[in-house]
Structures are given as C-alpha cells and as structure tokens.
C-alpha cells in the first residue's frame, strides 16, 4: 500500500510523466538510421567503406539499445 501511495505521489508531481530515456533512445536510433541511409544514397564512396561505416553505426545502435535495456530502475 505504501508503495502504491509513493507511485501516485510521483505521478501527481509530474515526476515521471514522460519516459525521457525512451524518447532520447528513439531519437538517437532514428538519427543513426537516417545517417546510414544518407551515407548509402548520397555519397560516392566505395562499397567496402560504406559497409564498414554502416557496420559501425549498427554496432553503436546495438550498444545504445543494450544500455537502454540494462539501465537500473530507480525506486
């Protein structure tokens, strides 16, 4: 019961009204995806360099998502 009261108090104060970590993670993922797409369509680099760049961006997106999932929850 005490935990439920604490939960309602946080929402009443507007403390957790929007999950900002989720929003920031989503925006960063969209930016990294757009960068990859732009790199492939609008640059004249060799295919080998494009593959390396997209691999680096994909790895950074995976790390971003892993840290987002494993973030500790505050109580």
C-alpha contacts under 8 A as a table, 3 or more apart, distances in Angstrom:
res1	aa1	res2	aa2	distance
1	X	4	X	5.14
1	X	5	X	6.36
2	X	5	X	5.11
2	X	6	X	6.30
3	X	6	X	5.08
3	X	7	X	6.18
4	X	7	X	4.97
4	X	8	X	6.26
5	X	8	X	5.16
5	X	9	X	6.18
6	X	9	X	5.05
6	X	10	X	6.35
7	X	10	X	5.33
7	X	11	X	6.52
8	X	11	X	5.18
8	X	12	X	6.01
9	X	12	X	5.02
9	X	13	X	6.22
10	X	13	X	5.31
10	X	14	X	6.38
10	X	15	X	5.28
10	X	16	X	6.49
11	X	14	X	5.03
11	X	15	X	5.92
11	X	16	X	5.91
11	X	17	X	6.43
12	X	15	X	7.62
14	X	17	X	5.17
16	X	19	X	6.66
19	X	22	X	5.50
19	X	23	X	6.53
20	X	23	X	4.96
20	X	24	X	6.04
21	X	24	X	5.21
21	X	25	X	6.03
21	X	68	X	7.57
22	X	25	X	5.12
22	X	26	X	6.06
22	X	68	X	7.84
23	X	26	X	5.13
23	X	27	X	6.15
24	X	27	X	5.12
24	X	28	X	6.11
25	X	28	X	5.19
25	X	29	X	6.16
25	X	64	X	7.23
25	X	65	X	7.39
25	X	68	X	7.25
26	X	29	X	5.10
26	X	30	X	6.23
27	X	30	X	5.12
27	X	31	X	6.17
28	X	31	X	5.06
28	X	32	X	6.13
29	X	32	X	5.17
29	X	33	X	6.10
29	X	61	X	6.33
30	X	33	X	5.09
30	X	34	X	6.03
31	X	34	X	5.09
31	X	35	X	6.09
32	X	35	X	5.05
32	X	36	X	6.30
32	X	57	X	6.47
32	X	61	X	7.22
33	X	36	X	5.12
33	X	37	X	6.25
33	X	57	X	7.95
34	X	37	X	5.07
34	X	38	X	6.00
35	X	38	X	5.13
35	X	39	X	6.01
36	X	39	X	5.12
36	X	40	X	6.37
36	X	53	X	7.77
36	X	54	X	5.89
36	X	57	X	7.13
37	X	40	X	5.32
37	X	41	X	6.24
38	X	41	X	5.28
38	X	42	X	5.61
38	X	43	X	7.60
39	X	42	X	5.73
39	X	43	X	5.56
39	X	50	X	7.31
40	X	43	X	6.22
40	X	50	X	6.66
45	X	49	X	6.51
45	X	50	X	6.59
46	X	49	X	5.45
46	X	50	X	6.34
47	X	50	X	5.01
47	X	51	X	6.06
48	X	51	X	5.15
48	X	52	X	6.35
49	X	52	X	5.10
49	X	53	X	6.15
50	X	53	X	5.09
50	X	54	X	6.06
51	X	54	X	5.23
51	X	55	X	6.01
52	X	55	X	5.05
52	X	56	X	6.23
53	X	56	X	5.17
53	X	57	X	6.27
54	X	57	X	5.03
54	X	58	X	5.97
55	X	58	X	5.05
55	X	59	X	6.07
56	X	59	X	5.11
56	X	60	X	6.19
57	X	60	X	5.09
57	X	61	X	6.18
58	X	61	X	5.04
58	X	62	X	6.22
59	X	62	X	5.05
59	X	63	X	6.25
60	X	63	X	5.07
60	X	64	X	6.06
61	X	64	X	4.96
61	X	65	X	6.20
62	X	65	X	5.16
62	X	66	X	6.13
63	X	66	X	5.01
63	X	67	X	6.15
64	X	67	X	5.38
64	X	68	X	6.19
65	X	68	X	4.95
65	X	69	X	6.16
66	X	69	X	5.16
66	X	70	X	6.12
67	X	70	X	5.13
67	X	71	X	5.93
68	X	71	X	5.41
